[in-house]
Amino acid sequence: MLGAGHVGPVIARVAVAAGYRVTIAASGDPERIALIAGVLAPGAEPRWAADAVDDADVVLLAIPIHKFAAFDPALVAGKLVVDAMNYWPPVDGVQELFEDHQYGSSEIVQHRLNRSTVVKTLNHMGYHELEDERRPVRSPQRRALGVAGDDPGAVDVVAEVVERIGYDSVRLGSLSAGRLLEPGGPVFGVSLRRPEFELALSAEAA
Ligand SMILES: NC(=O)c1ccc[n+]([C@@H]2O[C@H](COP(=O)([O-])OP(=O)(O)OC[C@H]3O[C@@H](n4cnc5c(N)ncnc54)[C@H](OP(=O)(O)O)[C@@H]3O)[C@@H](O)[C@H]2O)c1
């Protein structure tokens, strides 16, 4: 987990609960996040970012997008990177890197992290709901989360994570299609079960 602000520790917590081994890092010394991690994500091990990434199968990027331009792509080279970030100018300010509106923010992230495989998910749900909204498989109330990527194998891996933490995964065929998961899109911030989620996506795509 890269990011130990609002979002990172909550995702770390539900991942630990799902049985994953989780390490968590912010931009500096792990001692600075030891208390946060201990209280908000017990079981997640605070590390320096490079150490956290080193033996991770999946790296989750939960940092403010206005910090992304300074993020070192070499840190996650060769890794499967889950992009949970959103570009939202009222919060992030206008970021030149993300202002080319023919591309979704995760496409731009992928372009910059060109030695990583990027999958977009977990961005469109409020972090404060992520724990309470989890449901077991086949629960009628189980909520859907979109998983978008260009690499089907990577999407499979991330979809399994989504399923294990307590959500139905709905695959979108490309990072470009992942624009439907962004702020202003049909599923952003909305609680939908799989059939309604798929309907909302197809209605918008039509
Ligand atoms: N609001 C929501 O419900 C929601 C839901 C899903 C996704 N998101 C997205 O999640 C992202 C994070 O949001 P947030 O509210 O958690 O942000 P936040 O509270 O500002 O936390 C940012 C965290 O990122 C760390 N960080 C910054 N640069 C880093 C780097 N280069 N390497 C490692 N860690 C770094 C910071 O560490 P330092 O303090 O050490 O710099 C801090 O721990 C945003 O893109 C947001 O749009 C938000």
The ligand as an SDF file (V2000), in Angstrom:
LIG
                    3D

 48 52  0  0  0  0  0  0  0  0999 V2000
  -11.9860   10.2240   -0.7360 N   0  0  0  0  0  0  0  0  0  0  0  0
  -12.2680    8.9720   -1.0260 C   0  0  0  0  0  0  0  0  0  0  0  0
  -13.2210    8.3830   -0.4880 O   0  0  0  0  0  0  0  0  0  0  0  0
  -11.4270    8.2380   -2.0200 C   0  0  0  0  0  0  0  0  0  0  0  0
  -11.7970    6.9390   -2.3560 C   0  0  0  0  0  0  0  0  0  0  0  0
  -10.9870    6.2250   -3.2230 C   0  0  0  0  0  0  0  0  0  0  0  0
   -9.8390    6.8190   -3.7330 C   0  0  0  0  0  0  0  0  0  0  0  0
   -9.5020    8.0930   -3.4150 N   0  0  0  0  0  0  0  0  0  0  0  0
   -8.2410    8.6240   -3.9340 C   0  0  0  0  0  0  0  0  0  0  0  0
   -7.1980    8.0820   -3.1000 O   0  0  0  0  0  0  0  0  0  0  0  0
   -6.0460    8.9230   -3.1770 C   0  0  0  0  0  0  0  0  0  0  0  0
   -5.5260    9.1970   -1.7770 C   0  0  0  0  0  0  0  0  0  0  0  0
   -6.4500   10.0010   -1.0870 O   0  0  0  0  0  0  0  0  0  0  0  0
   -6.2940   10.2800    0.4860 P   0  0  0  0  0  0  0  0  0  0  0  0
   -7.4950   11.0680    0.8630 O   0  0  0  0  0  0  0  0  0  0  0  0
   -5.9910    9.0220    1.1970 O   0  0  0  0  0  0  0  0  0  0  0  0
   -4.9970   11.2060    0.5000 O   0  0  0  0  0  0  0  0  0  0  0  0
   -4.2760   11.7820    1.7980 P   0  0  0  0  0  0  0  0  0  0  0  0
   -5.1200   11.5670    3.0050 O   0  0  0  0  0  0  0  0  0  0  0  0
   -3.8020   13.1510    1.4590 O   0  0  0  0  0  0  0  0  0  0  0  0
   -3.0090   10.8010    1.9940 O   0  0  0  0  0  0  0  0  0  0  0  0
   -1.9800   10.8010    1.1240 C   0  0  0  0  0  0  0  0  0  0  0  0
   -0.9500    9.7550    1.5440 C   0  0  0  0  0  0  0  0  0  0  0  0
   -0.1110    9.5290    0.3870 O   0  0  0  0  0  0  0  0  0  0  0  0
    1.2220    9.5260    0.8640 C   0  0  0  0  0  0  0  0  0  0  0  0
    2.1290    9.8230   -0.2330 N   0  0  0  0  0  0  0  0  0  0  0  0
    2.2630   10.9610   -0.9540 C   0  0  0  0  0  0  0  0  0  0  0  0
    3.2250   10.8190   -1.8850 N   0  0  0  0  0  0  0  0  0  0  0  0
    3.6920    9.5500   -1.7410 C   0  0  0  0  0  0  0  0  0  0  0  0
    4.6950    8.8020   -2.4170 C   0  0  0  0  0  0  0  0  0  0  0  0
    5.3970    9.3210   -3.4220 N   0  0  0  0  0  0  0  0  0  0  0  0
    4.9250    7.5180   -2.0170 N   0  0  0  0  0  0  0  0  0  0  0  0
    4.2320    6.9830   -1.0030 C   0  0  0  0  0  0  0  0  0  0  0  0
    3.2470    7.6430   -0.3130 N   0  0  0  0  0  0  0  0  0  0  0  0
    3.0030    8.9140   -0.6910 C   0  0  0  0  0  0  0  0  0  0  0  0
    1.2450   10.5530    1.9700 C   0  0  0  0  0  0  0  0  0  0  0  0
    2.3940   10.3650    2.7570 O   0  0  0  0  0  0  0  0  0  0  0  0
    3.2170   11.6190    3.3650 P   0  0  0  0  0  0  0  0  0  0  0  0
    2.2860   12.2660    4.3230 O   0  0  0  0  0  0  0  0  0  0  0  0
    4.4050   10.9720    3.9800 O   0  0  0  0  0  0  0  0  0  0  0  0
    3.5580   12.4900    2.1800 O   0  0  0  0  0  0  0  0  0  0  0  0
   -0.0560   10.1860    2.6760 C   0  0  0  0  0  0  0  0  0  0  0  0
    0.1500    9.0860    3.5490 O   0  0  0  0  0  0  0  0  0  0  0  0
   -6.4760   10.1760   -3.9280 C   0  0  0  0  0  0  0  0  0  0  0  0
   -6.0260   10.1000   -5.2460 O   0  0  0  0  0  0  0  0  0  0  0  0
   -8.0150   10.1060   -3.8840 C   0  0  0  0  0  0  0  0  0  0  0  0
   -8.5940   10.7380   -5.0010 O   0  0  0  0  0  0  0  0  0  0  0  0
  -10.2800    8.8020   -2.5490 C   0  0  0  0  0  0  0  0  0  0  0  0
  1  2  1  0
  2  3  2  0
  2  4  1  0
  4  5  1  0
  4 48  2  0
  5  6  2  0
  6  7  1  0
  7  8  2  0
  8  9  1  0
  8 48  1  0
  9 10  1  0
  9 46  1  0
 10 11  1  0
 11 12  1  0
 11 44  1  0
 12 13  1  0
 13 14  1  0
 14 15  2  0
 14 16  1  0
 14 17  1  0
 17 18  1  0
 18 19  2  0
 18 20  1  0
 18 21  1  0
 21 22  1  0
 22 23  1  0
 23 24  1  0
 23 42  1  0
 24 25  1  0
 25 26  1  0
 25 36  1  0
 26 27  1  0
 26 35  1  0
 27 28  2  0
 28 29  1  0
 29 30  1  0
 29 35  2  0
 30 31  1  0
 30 32  2  0
 32 33  1  0
 33 34  2  0
 34 35  1  0
 36 37  1  0
 36 42  1  0
 37 38  1  0
 38 39  2  0
 38 40  1  0
 38 41  1  0
 42 43  1  0
 44 45  1  0
 44 46  1  0
 46 47  1  0
M  CHG  2   8   1  16  -1
M  END
$$$$
